[in-house]
Amino acid sequence: MNQEEVVLCGSSAYTKKYYLNQEFYSLPEGIKDELKILCVMYTEDIGGTLTLMFDQEGQLQFQTDADEGDLLYDEIGSVLKIKQIQRTKRELLEALEIYYRVFFLGEELTEEDLED
């Protein structure tokens, strides 16, 4: 794949909607449910929008955004919440990165990947 970024999923406090990229529908239901809960809880707590996307190296990135006049968006809380998610959901996020690198980027699994 020669794309710069591939969106995995996202949620918006403005539209009250969750999106999962159809290319990832083959993920196990439990993983899809966990992603939905993670995204929706973030936007309910913080506001704005949250998008999880893979960069061209296969690293999972968190992108947040808020409307310019949104006084309810918690910018400091956003940073703290993302750090909390990255800490508490570390295994899930790492497994998603491995999945993406293997199935989308065509990389081979290494011993290091299996040890983590």
C-alpha positions as CSV (number, residue, x, y, z in Angstrom):
1,M,0.0,0.0,0.0
2,N,1.3,3.4,-0.9
3,Q,-1.0,5.6,1.2
4,E,0.3,7.9,3.8
5,E,-2.4,7.3,6.4
6,V,-5.2,4.7,6.8
7,V,-8.1,5.5,9.1
8,L,-9.0,2.6,11.5
9,C,-11.9,4.2,13.3
10,G,-13.2,7.4,14.7
11,S,-15.9,9.0,16.8
12,S,-17.5,12.5,16.9
13,A,-19.2,14.2,19.9
14,Y,-20.8,16.5,17.4
15,T,-22.6,14.0,15.2
16,K,-22.8,11.3,18.0
17,K,-21.5,8.8,15.4
18,Y,-18.8,6.1,15.4
19,Y,-17.0,5.0,12.2
20,L,-15.1,1.8,11.5
21,N,-13.2,1.6,8.2
22,Q,-14.8,-1.3,6.3
23,E,-11.3,-2.6,5.5
24,F,-11.2,-3.7,9.1
25,Y,-14.5,-5.5,9.3
26,S,-12.6,-8.8,9.5
27,L,-11.3,-7.9,12.9
28,P,-12.8,-10.1,15.7
29,E,-16.0,-8.7,17.1
30,G,-14.4,-8.3,20.6
31,I,-11.7,-6.0,19.1
32,K,-14.3,-4.0,17.1
33,D,-16.4,-3.6,20.3
34,E,-13.4,-2.5,22.3
35,L,-12.4,0.1,19.6
36,K,-16.0,1.5,19.6
37,I,-16.1,1.8,23.4
38,L,-12.7,3.4,23.4
39,C,-13.6,6.0,20.8
40,V,-17.1,6.8,22.0
41,M,-16.0,7.1,25.7
42,Y,-13.2,9.5,24.6
43,T,-15.6,11.8,22.7
44,E,-18.2,11.6,25.5
45,D,-15.6,12.6,28.2
46,I,-13.5,15.1,26.2
47,G,-15.7,16.2,23.3
48,G,-14.6,17.0,19.7
49,T,-13.6,14.1,17.4
50,L,-11.1,11.3,17.8
51,T,-9.6,9.4,14.8
52,L,-7.3,6.4,15.1
53,M,-5.2,6.0,12.0
54,F,-2.1,4.1,10.8
55,D,0.8,6.1,9.4
56,Q,2.9,4.8,6.5
57,E,5.2,2.8,8.9
58,G,2.2,1.1,10.5
59,Q,2.2,3.0,13.8
60,L,-1.2,3.7,15.2
61,Q,-1.8,7.5,15.7
62,F,-4.4,9.3,17.7
63,Q,-5.8,12.4,16.0
64,T,-8.1,14.8,17.8
65,D,-9.9,17.8,16.6
66,A,-12.5,20.3,17.9
67,D,-14.6,23.0,16.3
68,E,-13.1,26.4,16.8
69,G,-15.8,27.7,19.0
70,D,-16.3,24.6,21.1
71,L,-15.9,25.8,24.7
72,L,-16.7,22.4,26.1
73,Y,-13.7,20.6,24.4
74,D,-11.1,19.8,27.1
75,E,-7.7,20.2,25.4
76,I,-5.7,19.3,28.5
77,G,-8.0,16.4,29.3
78,S,-7.5,15.2,25.7
79,V,-3.8,14.7,26.1
80,L,-4.2,13.0,29.5
81,K,-7.0,10.7,28.2
82,I,-4.9,9.6,25.2
83,K,-1.9,8.8,27.4
84,Q,-4.3,6.8,29.7
85,I,-5.7,4.9,26.7
86,Q,-2.2,4.2,25.4
87,R,-1.1,2.9,28.8
88,T,-4.2,0.8,29.7
89,K,-4.8,-0.5,26.1
90,R,-1.2,-1.0,25.2
91,E,-1.6,-4.7,24.3
92,L,-4.6,-4.0,22.1
93,L,-2.9,-1.1,20.3
94,E,0.3,-3.1,19.7
95,A,-1.7,-6.1,18.4
96,L,-3.5,-3.8,16.0
97,E,-0.2,-2.4,14.7
98,I,1.1,-5.9,14.1
99,Y,-2.1,-6.8,12.3
100,Y,-1.9,-3.8,10.1
101,R,1.8,-4.3,9.3
102,V,1.3,-8.0,8.4
103,F,-2.1,-7.8,6.5
104,F,-1.9,-4.4,5.0
105,L,1.8,-3.6,4.6
106,G,2.8,-7.2,3.9
107,E,5.6,-7.4,6.5
108,E,6.8,-10.6,8.0
109,L,6.4,-11.2,11.7
110,T,9.7,-11.1,13.6
111,E,10.8,-12.8,16.8
112,E,10.5,-9.4,18.5
113,D,6.9,-9.1,17.4
114,L,6.1,-12.5,18.9
115,E,7.8,-11.7,22.2
116,D,5.9,-8.5,22.7
